[in-house]
Amino acid sequence: MTSFRMTLSRRALLIASSAGGVSALGAHRAVAQADANGAAYPAKPIRIIVPFAPGGSGDITARLVGKYIEDKTGQPVVVENKPGANGIVGVLAAKSAPADGYTLMLATTSTNAANIHMYRSPGYDPEKDFQVVGVIGSSGAFLVVPADSAYRSLADLLAYAKANPGKLNFGYFNASSQVPAEVLARQAGVDWQGVAYKAIGNAWNDLYSGAIQFMFVDLTAGRGQVVANKARPLALTLPQRSPLYPDLPTLAETFPGFTTTGFLAVAVAKATARPIQEKLNTLINEAITSPDIANRLANEFALTARPLTLEQCAAQDREERAKWADYVRIARIEPQ
């Protein structure tokens, strides 16, 4: 039977088609047209590219939303972690995929707001190449030290840094962990050294081993370590104290106006058909407002859910880029 299929002549295929059979090409075009209209979408598995390593806030929330979409549509949703270059590796992989709605990208503060200001040629333009189809939420970051650190407060950390210029090292693995540390150095008038990591797990390991003394980590990815009493938070980058951590001061209490907040979202290629974008927007908004996920976002991860329209998603994306342009300027980070 296999041999027959392989040697079937082109003439026989044409005869079968003219006799009323539906060609594979015709079927493909029909499905593609249905997908473009949003009617049959999704008709096959979806993948979500997360441009960072497992264990970070993007990875955690992408899997939450992906599971909801899978349960709602009956189509498998696979999360692929593609870390590297502050998210650029994963973004370029998403950019090169077909604009058919079957490759989604976890869009973050780094990928969509900061990188365009931190790299001269990142290889993509977040506004021209992508459309955000749903915003999962926004939040801030912890400034953390190991639980057994001698630094019990932000004042302790800064006092040591002032007395020992260049002796403290901080770890970073994305813009949300690098920029606040550099802004704090400028605000406090101190000097410390940054150590870059490809994955958040490596940064945690070095924090606990003493290779680095502190780092900024977003509330979603840092909560587990804080709750387990492995890491001690000294401050938050939010404008006000978090209801989850009412005793934890904000950096703005010491340095008025010092806040750095970021976001997590889902994006597709800009050329993706509008009906598919709208369907994804509906699914993501349903996911983040569903009772279980909304509860976890708020009470586990300190993320403020943001159900927005496509136009509102695009507007927020632009606002975040403008905001992070200011952050990068204050941090005095030279584009690479």
GUMAR-725144 format. One line per field, with one value per residue (C-alpha): residue number from 1; chain; residue in three letters; x, y, z. Coordinates in pm, 1 decimal. Example, Ala and Ser with C-alpha at 12.3 -4.5 7.8 and 13.67 -1.06 7.14 Angstrom:
BEGIN
n <- [1_2]
chain <- [A_A]
res <- [Ala_Ser]
X <- [1230.0_1367.0]
Y <- [-450.0_-106.0]
Z <- [780.0_714.0]
This chain:
BEGIN
n <- [1_2_3_4_5_6_7_8_9_10_11_12_13_14_15_16_17_18_19_20_21_22_23_24_25_26_27_28_29_30_31_32_33_34_35_36_37_38_39_40_41_42_43_44_45_46_47_48_49_50_51_52_53_54_55_56_57_58_59_60_61_62_63_64_65_66_67_68_69_70_71_72_73_74_75_76_77_78_79_80_81_82_83_84_85_86_87_88_89_90_91_92_93_94_95_96_97_98_99_100_101_102_103_104_105_106_107_108_109_110_111_112_113_114_115_116_117_118_119_120_121_122_123_124_125_126_127_128_129_130_131_132_133_134_135_136_137_138_139_140_141_142_143_144_145_146_147_148_149_150_151_152_153_154_155_156_157_158_159_160_161_162_163_164_165_166_167_168_169_170_171_172_173_174_175_176_177_178_179_180_181_182_183_184_185_186_187_188_189_190_191_192_193_194_195_196_197_198_199_200_201_202_203_204_205_206_207_208_209_210_211_212_213_214_215_216_217_218_219_220_221_222_223_224_225_226_227_228_229_230_231_232_233_234_235_236_237_238_239_240_241_242_243_244_245_246_247_248_249_250_251_252_253_254_255_256_257_258_259_260_261_262_263_264_265_266_267_268_269_270_271_272_273_274_275_276_277_278_279_280_281_282_283_284_285_286_287_288_289_290_291_292_293_294_295_296_297_298_299_300_301_302_303_304_305_306_307_308_309_310_311_312_313_314_315_316_317_318_319_320_321_322_323_324_325_326_327_328_329_330_331_332_333_334_335_336]
chain <- [A_A_A_A_A_A_A_A_A_A_A_A_A_A_A_A_A_A_A_A_A_A_A_A_A_A_A_A_A_A_A_A_A_A_A_A_A_A_A_A_A_A_A_A_A_A_A_A_A_A_A_A_A_A_A_A_A_A_A_A_A_A_A_A_A_A_A_A_A_A_A_A_A_A_A_A_A_A_A_A_A_A_A_A_A_A_A_A_A_A_A_A_A_A_A_A_A_A_A_A_A_A_A_A_A_A_A_A_A_A_A_A_A_A_A_A_A_A_A_A_A_A_A_A_A_A_A_A_A_A_A_A_A_A_A_A_A_A_A_A_A_A_A_A_A_A_A_A_A_A_A_A_A_A_A_A_A_A_A_A_A_A_A_A_A_A_A_A_A_A_A_A_A_A_A_A_A_A_A_A_A_A_A_A_A_A_A_A_A_A_A_A_A_A_A_A_A_A_A_A_A_A_A_A_A_A_A_A_A_A_A_A_A_A_A_A_A_A_A_A_A_A_A_A_A_A_A_A_A_A_A_A_A_A_A_A_A_A_A_A_A_A_A_A_A_A_A_A_A_A_A_A_A_A_A_A_A_A_A_A_A_A_A_A_A_A_A_A_A_A_A_A_A_A_A_A_A_A_A_A_A_A_A_A_A_A_A_A_A_A_A_A_A_A_A_A_A_A_A_A_A_A_A_A_A_A_A_A_A_A_A_A_A_A_A_A_A_A_A_A_A_A_A_A_A_A_A_A_A_A_A_A_A_A_A_A]
res <- [Met_Thr_Ser_Phe_Arg_Met_Thr_Leu_Ser_Arg_Arg_Ala_Leu_Leu_Ile_Ala_Ser_Ser_Ala_Gly_Gly_Val_Ser_Ala_Leu_Gly_Ala_His_Arg_Ala_Val_Ala_Gln_Ala_Asp_Ala_Asn_Gly_Ala_Ala_Tyr_Pro_Ala_Lys_Pro_Ile_Arg_Ile_Ile_Val_Pro_Phe_Ala_Pro_Gly_Gly_Ser_Gly_Asp_Ile_Thr_Ala_Arg_Leu_Val_Gly_Lys_Tyr_Ile_Glu_Asp_Lys_Thr_Gly_Gln_Pro_Val_Val_Val_Glu_Asn_Lys_Pro_Gly_Ala_Asn_Gly_Ile_Val_Gly_Val_Leu_Ala_Ala_Lys_Ser_Ala_Pro_Ala_Asp_Gly_Tyr_Thr_Leu_Met_Leu_Ala_Thr_Thr_Ser_Thr_Asn_Ala_Ala_Asn_Ile_His_Met_Tyr_Arg_Ser_Pro_Gly_Tyr_Asp_Pro_Glu_Lys_Asp_Phe_Gln_Val_Val_Gly_Val_Ile_Gly_Ser_Ser_Gly_Ala_Phe_Leu_Val_Val_Pro_Ala_Asp_Ser_Ala_Tyr_Arg_Ser_Leu_Ala_Asp_Leu_Leu_Ala_Tyr_Ala_Lys_Ala_Asn_Pro_Gly_Lys_Leu_Asn_Phe_Gly_Tyr_Phe_Asn_Ala_Ser_Ser_Gln_Val_Pro_Ala_Glu_Val_Leu_Ala_Arg_Gln_Ala_Gly_Val_Asp_Trp_Gln_Gly_Val_Ala_Tyr_Lys_Ala_Ile_Gly_Asn_Ala_Trp_Asn_Asp_Leu_Tyr_Ser_Gly_Ala_Ile_Gln_Phe_Met_Phe_Val_Asp_Leu_Thr_Ala_Gly_Arg_Gly_Gln_Val_Val_Ala_Asn_Lys_Ala_Arg_Pro_Leu_Ala_Leu_Thr_Leu_Pro_Gln_Arg_Ser_Pro_Leu_Tyr_Pro_Asp_Leu_Pro_Thr_Leu_Ala_Glu_Thr_Phe_Pro_Gly_Phe_Thr_Thr_Thr_Gly_Phe_Leu_Ala_Val_Ala_Val_Ala_Lys_Ala_Thr_Ala_Arg_Pro_Ile_Gln_Glu_Lys_Leu_Asn_Thr_Leu_Ile_Asn_Glu_Ala_Ile_Thr_Ser_Pro_Asp_Ile_Ala_Asn_Arg_Leu_Ala_Asn_Glu_Phe_Ala_Leu_Thr_Ala_Arg_Pro_Leu_Thr_Leu_Glu_Gln_Cys_Ala_Ala_Gln_Asp_Arg_Glu_Glu_Arg_Ala_Lys_Trp_Ala_Asp_Tyr_Val_Arg_Ile_Ala_Arg_Ile_Glu_Pro_Gln]
X <- [0.0_282.4_448.8_124.5_85.1_439.4_413.2_69.9_113.3_38.0_-210.1_-399.3_-418.0_-559.1_-818.2_-920.9_-957.1_-1164.4_-1388.1_-1501.4_-1225.6_-1100.2_-729.2_-502.2_-421.3_-788.8_-850.6_-551.5_-679.8_-1026.3_-889.4_-657.9_-951.2_-1162.2_-877.0_-830.9_-1197.5_-1156.7_-1431.9_-1223.0_-942.4_-771.1_-775.6_-437.7_-194.9_-73.8_268.1_361.0_723.1_849.4_1171.8_1309.5_1405.7_1158.4_1071.7_1030.8_709.3_656.1_692.6_454.5_179.7_214.5_144.2_-160.2_-310.3_-205.4_-384.0_-700.9_-687.8_-623.9_-922.0_-1147.3_-1063.2_-967.2_-640.7_-304.4_-103.6_270.9_502.6_852.7_1123.9_1379.2_1599.9_1892.2_1999.6_1739.5_1459.0_1578.3_1642.1_1283.0_1141.3_1331.7_1200.3_845.1_909.7_1024.9_715.5_413.4_163.1_-122.2_-204.1_-45.8_271.0_212.1_479.9_496.0_555.0_726.2_871.1_1208.1_1091.2_837.1_940.7_1305.6_1509.5_1447.5_1620.1_1895.0_2010.1_2105.0_1992.2_1774.4_1659.5_1293.1_1055.4_793.1_539.7_586.8_640.4_392.5_43.9_-28.3_-353.4_-388.5_-228.3_-201.5_-112.9_126.9_337.1_664.5_973.4_1133.1_1481.7_1598.9_1899.8_1956.8_1757.4_2079.4_2222.5_2361.1_2153.8_1823.5_1698.9_1752.4_1942.2_2184.7_2254.1_2309.9_2528.5_2763.0_2762.5_2859.0_3138.4_3265.6_3236.8_3231.9_3230.3_2866.6_2747.8_2390.4_2251.5_2021.9_1858.3_1621.7_1549.2_1321.1_1610.6_1889.4_1736.3_1606.2_1949.9_2117.4_1850.6_1895.5_2271.8_2216.4_1953.6_2157.7_2495.4_2657.1_2863.8_2805.1_2863.8_2608.1_2644.7_2441.1_2263.7_2087.5_1839.8_1682.5_1770.1_2141.3_2098.8_1917.0_2199.3_2464.9_2263.8_2251.2_2617.5_2729.3_2863.8_2613.6_2471.4_2133.2_1906.5_1575.4_1318.0_956.5_691.7_562.6_898.1_1021.3_722.0_805.6_1155.5_1026.5_744.3_988.8_1212.4_1504.5_1515.4_1455.9_1287.1_1414.0_1190.1_942.2_949.2_571.1_429.8_251.6_290.4_138.0_-158.1_29.1_332.9_197.2_511.4_748.4_846.4_864.1_1175.9_964.5_939.6_1315.1_1353.1_1031.4_915.1_1134.5_907.0_966.6_670.0_637.4_388.9_329.3_127.7_67.8_150.7_123.7_280.1_138.0_22.2_-200.9_-559.9_-773.7_-1043.7_-777.1_-637.0_-986.7_-1047.1_-718.8_-801.5_-1132.7_-970.0_-696.6_-940.1_-1161.3_-861.0_-732.3_-1079.5_-1176.8_-1209.2_-922.9_-665.8_-770.5_-731.0_-385.8_-269.1_-375.4_-306.3_-7.8_173.3_64.7_-25.6_-302.3_-506.2_-563.2_-852.7_-807.9_-926.4_-678.3_-659.3_-601.0_-332.2_-148.3_-180.9_-39.5_248.0_341.2_306.9_537.6_804.8_796.6_812.5_1106.8_1292.1_1294.7_1403.5_1694.7_1799.0_1799.5_1993.0_2254.4_2263.3_2443.2_2274.6_2472.4]
Y <- [0.0_238.8_172.4_243.6_578.1_678.6_592.6_737.8_946.7_1315.4_1226.7_994.3_1271.7_1512.4_1254.4_1197.4_1572.0_1621.2_1332.5_1527.6_1456.6_1743.3_1805.1_1849.9_2199.6_2288.6_2157.3_2352.8_2671.8_2615.3_2570.7_2868.7_3085.7_2967.3_3043.1_3388.9_3456.1_3329.9_3068.5_2751.5_2895.8_2721.6_2409.8_2273.0_2302.1_2643.7_2723.3_3008.0_3117.8_3242.3_3438.4_3351.2_3040.2_2831.6_2952.2_3322.7_3521.2_3500.7_3124.0_3081.9_3304.9_3182.7_2829.7_2946.9_3126.5_2851.2_2587.7_2795.8_2833.0_2459.2_2370.3_2623.9_2533.0_2166.3_2231.6_2160.7_2465.7_2408.7_2651.7_2675.2_2851.0_3025.6_3235.0_3452.6_3814.8_3968.6_3794.2_3878.4_3513.6_3419.1_3729.9_3662.0_3303.6_3436.3_3695.7_3429.0_3210.2_3226.0_3499.7_3251.1_3277.2_2943.3_3098.4_3333.0_3520.4_3605.4_3980.5_4140.7_4464.0_4357.9_4245.4_4516.6_4819.2_4817.3_4636.3_4896.0_5147.8_4913.4_4768.7_4957.9_4678.6_4421.6_4280.4_4360.9_4650.1_4566.2_4805.8_4720.3_4344.9_4248.9_4314.6_4259.8_4062.5_4044.0_4188.9_3936.2_4190.3_4448.4_4454.0_4562.0_4395.3_4299.2_4404.3_4080.7_3953.8_3602.5_3528.3_3501.7_3828.4_4085.3_4348.5_4375.2_4684.9_4904.0_5147.2_4868.7_4779.5_5139.4_5217.2_4930.9_5030.5_5389.3_5277.7_5015.6_5143.2_4866.3_4584.9_4478.1_4271.6_4242.4_3986.1_4053.6_3845.2_4092.1_4464.0_4451.5_4322.3_4535.3_4879.1_4925.3_4839.4_5097.3_5359.4_5295.2_5342.1_5681.1_5786.5_5675.2_5788.3_5445.7_5219.6_4846.3_4592.1_4403.4_4036.0_3914.6_3575.7_3387.7_3227.4_3334.4_2998.5_3067.0_3407.7_3255.3_3001.2_3272.2_3486.5_3203.3_3111.8_3470.5_3537.1_3822.9_4008.2_4127.0_4142.4_4276.1_4013.5_4066.1_3977.2_3676.4_3501.3_3609.3_3522.6_3152.4_3224.8_3492.5_3277.0_2989.4_3225.7_3171.8_3534.2_3846.8_4138.1_4481.5_4699.0_4709.4_4910.3_4971.2_5322.6_5210.5_4922.9_4594.0_4449.5_4117.7_4274.8_4562.5_4583.2_4600.3_4957.8_5088.5_5248.4_5559.1_5604.3_5664.9_5810.8_5993.2_5910.1_5600.9_5332.6_5078.4_4869.5_4623.3_4399.3_4054.6_4013.6_3790.4_3902.2_3770.4_3873.5_4205.3_4048.2_3794.6_3821.6_4057.7_3794.3_3569.6_3860.2_3932.4_3568.4_3552.6_3881.3_3734.9_3411.7_3590.6_3835.0_3543.0_3361.5_3643.1_3725.2_3363.7_3318.5_3073.2_3253.8_3600.8_3485.3_3342.4_3650.3_3880.4_3675.2_3464.1_3682.5_4039.8_4097.8_4341.7_4180.7_4403.6_4293.0_4531.1_4562.7_4527.2_4905.4_4946.3_4676.6_4866.0_5193.8_5042.7_4892.8_5239.7_5393.4_5130.6_5199.0_5569.0_5497.4_5261.4_5508.0_5732.7_5450.2_5354.9_5719.8_5769.5_5443.3_5573.8_5242.1_5279.2_5086.9_4778.7]
Z <- [0.0_81.9_-252.4_-438.8_-267.7_-348.0_-720.7_-786.7_-1099.5_-1133.3_-1411.5_-1178.3_-917.5_-1173.6_-1280.5_-919.8_-868.5_-1184.4_-1076.6_-772.1_-520.5_-304.3_-347.9_-50.6_-175.3_-195.3_154.2_285.7_125.3_268.2_620.3_579.4_467.7_759.7_996.6_847.0_911.3_1267.4_1227.9_1249.3_1459.1_1626.2_1411.2_1523.7_1818.3_1928.8_2067.0_2297.9_2274.4_2610.2_2547.7_2891.4_3085.6_3287.1_3634.9_3562.6_3577.6_3201.9_3199.3_3494.4_3358.3_2998.3_3118.5_3315.0_3016.1_2775.7_2983.7_2980.2_2600.6_2565.7_2784.9_2612.6_2252.8_2278.7_2096.0_2263.9_2369.1_2402.0_2579.6_2431.4_2632.5_2410.5_2641.2_2542.6_2485.1_2715.7_2528.0_2177.3_2080.3_2149.8_1984.6_1662.4_1662.9_1692.5_1422.9_1176.5_1228.3_993.9_1078.7_1116.1_1487.0_1576.2_1716.9_2008.9_2199.5_2566.7_2543.0_2840.5_2965.7_2822.4_2479.7_2405.1_2609.4_2714.4_2448.6_2181.4_2412.2_2537.5_2203.8_1890.4_1657.4_1835.3_1501.2_1546.6_1603.8_1867.7_1717.2_1349.3_1387.1_1661.4_1791.2_2159.9_2175.4_2551.8_2864.8_3146.3_3411.8_3546.1_3858.5_4016.2_4159.9_4489.0_4587.8_4752.6_4946.0_5083.6_5397.7_5599.9_5466.7_5708.8_5528.6_5714.6_5535.5_5232.1_5456.4_5556.3_5193.3_5088.4_5389.8_5299.6_4931.3_5016.4_5245.9_4999.5_4640.1_4380.5_4637.0_4594.5_4297.2_4176.7_3934.7_3641.1_3369.6_3201.1_3188.2_3491.2_3701.5_3552.5_3516.4_3875.9_4016.5_3795.3_3871.0_4244.6_4211.5_4048.5_4302.9_4606.0_4473.4_4506.6_4284.9_4240.4_3967.9_3759.6_3665.9_3367.5_3368.6_3093.6_3334.6_3661.5_3821.1_3783.3_3943.4_4242.3_4284.8_4285.8_4524.9_4776.2_4726.7_4785.2_4435.9_4412.4_4711.9_4587.2_4286.9_4166.0_4072.5_3975.5_4230.1_4036.7_4007.1_4349.2_4565.0_4599.0_4731.0_4967.3_5105.5_5154.8_5356.5_5122.4_5012.6_5217.9_5038.6_5136.3_4919.5_4631.1_4308.3_4314.0_4363.1_4683.4_4924.8_4814.4_5011.0_5001.4_5173.5_5383.9_5598.0_5302.3_5210.6_4857.2_4712.7_4655.6_5032.1_5039.6_4689.2_4592.9_4242.5_4211.6_4068.8_3795.4_3690.5_3406.9_3233.3_3088.9_2770.9_2468.8_2115.6_1761.1_1432.7_1314.4_986.9_1165.7_1042.3_1249.2_1327.5_1479.8_1680.9_1810.5_1902.1_2094.1_2266.8_2382.5_2503.5_2698.0_2859.0_2956.5_3101.2_3320.7_3453.7_3521.8_3900.8_3949.4_3735.5_3853.2_4213.5_4147.2_3957.3_4239.8_4550.8_4449.5_4200.4_4291.3_3927.3_3841.0_3560.0_3256.1_3028.4_2733.7_2374.3_2090.2_2056.7_2429.8_2419.0_2144.1_2334.1_2653.8_2456.0_2328.5_2675.4_2825.0_2562.4_2645.3_3019.2_2987.4_2766.8_3073.3_3304.4_3076.8_3046.5_3424.4_3466.1_3218.5_3035.9_2703.5_2417.3_2314.9]
